[in-house]
Amino acid sequence: MQTWSYKVYRVQVDKSLAQDIDWFGEQGWELVSVEALNHYFRKGSAAMEKWEYSVYKWLAGTDLEKDLDEYGEQGWELVSVSSLYHYFKRRLPQ
């Protein structure tokens, strides 16, 4: 039976968000949700997968659907949206 461990990471204002969440992905932690400053990760007991993350900040006047489609065409999966920030993940090659 698959079991899960969870981790909550609270973003620190003075740190690089993308660098921090990429570190978690390299350790096998999968981003599953974002709420305000809290980032929720999980890691399964089965074979460890590694992840990479991208954070897109939507700006008024840009074509959001077009930009999201471009991420999708590159293999990115939308995980969560928090305010203007869109969080994507994709598996790293094994």
C-alpha positions as CSV (number, residue, x, y, z in Angstrom):
1,M,0.0,0.0,0.0
2,Q,1.3,3.5,-0.9
3,T,1.8,5.7,2.1
4,W,2.5,9.5,2.1
5,S,4.6,11.9,4.1
6,Y,3.6,15.6,4.0
7,K,5.6,18.8,4.4
8,V,4.4,22.4,4.7
9,Y,6.9,25.1,3.6
10,R,6.2,28.7,4.5
11,V,7.8,31.1,2.1
12,Q,10.3,33.5,3.5
13,V,10.1,37.0,2.0
14,D,13.9,37.3,1.6
15,K,14.4,34.0,-0.3
16,S,14.0,33.0,-3.9
17,L,10.7,31.1,-4.2
18,A,11.6,29.2,-7.4
19,Q,14.9,28.0,-6.0
20,D,13.4,26.8,-2.8
21,I,10.6,24.8,-4.3
22,D,13.0,23.3,-6.9
23,W,15.1,22.1,-4.0
24,F,12.0,20.2,-2.6
25,G,11.3,18.7,-6.0
26,E,14.9,17.4,-6.4
27,Q,14.4,15.7,-3.0
28,G,11.3,13.9,-4.3
29,W,8.7,16.2,-2.7
30,E,5.7,16.8,-5.0
31,L,3.9,20.2,-4.8
32,V,0.2,19.5,-4.3
33,S,-1.2,22.9,-3.2
34,V,-0.4,26.5,-2.4
35,E,-2.4,28.7,0.0
36,A,-1.0,32.2,0.6
37,L,2.5,31.7,1.9
38,N,2.1,28.0,2.6
39,H,3.3,25.4,0.1
40,Y,2.1,21.8,0.6
41,F,4.3,18.9,-0.6
42,R,3.9,15.1,-0.4
43,K,6.3,12.2,-0.9
44,G,5.2,8.7,-1.5
45,S,6.7,5.5,-0.1
46,A,7.0,4.0,-3.6
47,A,9.9,4.8,-6.0
48,M,11.0,8.4,-5.6
49,E,10.2,10.7,-8.5
50,K,11.9,14.1,-8.8
51,W,10.1,17.2,-9.9
52,E,10.8,20.7,-11.2
53,Y,8.6,23.7,-10.7
54,S,7.8,27.0,-12.4
55,V,6.0,30.0,-11.0
56,Y,4.2,32.2,-13.5
57,K,2.9,35.7,-12.4
58,W,-0.1,36.8,-14.4
59,L,0.0,40.5,-15.3
60,A,-3.1,42.4,-16.3
61,G,-3.4,42.8,-20.1
62,T,-1.6,39.5,-20.9
63,D,-3.5,36.6,-22.5
64,L,-3.7,34.2,-19.5
65,E,-5.1,31.3,-21.5
66,K,-2.5,31.6,-24.2
67,D,0.3,31.7,-21.6
68,L,-1.1,28.7,-19.7
69,D,-1.4,26.8,-23.0
70,E,2.3,27.5,-23.7
71,Y,3.2,25.9,-20.3
72,G,1.0,22.9,-21.1
73,E,2.7,22.4,-24.5
74,Q,6.0,22.2,-22.6
75,G,4.8,19.5,-20.3
76,W,4.0,21.6,-17.3
77,E,1.0,20.7,-15.1
78,L,-0.9,23.4,-13.3
79,V,-0.9,22.6,-9.6
80,S,-2.3,25.6,-7.8
81,V,-3.2,29.3,-8.2
82,S,-2.7,31.8,-5.4
83,S,-3.6,35.4,-6.2
84,L,-1.6,36.3,-9.4
85,Y,0.8,33.4,-9.1
86,H,0.3,30.1,-11.0
87,Y,2.3,27.1,-9.9
88,F,3.4,24.4,-12.3
89,K,5.2,21.1,-11.9
90,R,6.7,18.4,-14.2
91,R,8.6,15.3,-13.6
92,L,12.4,15.4,-14.1
93,P,13.8,12.6,-16.3
94,Q,14.9,9.6,-14.3
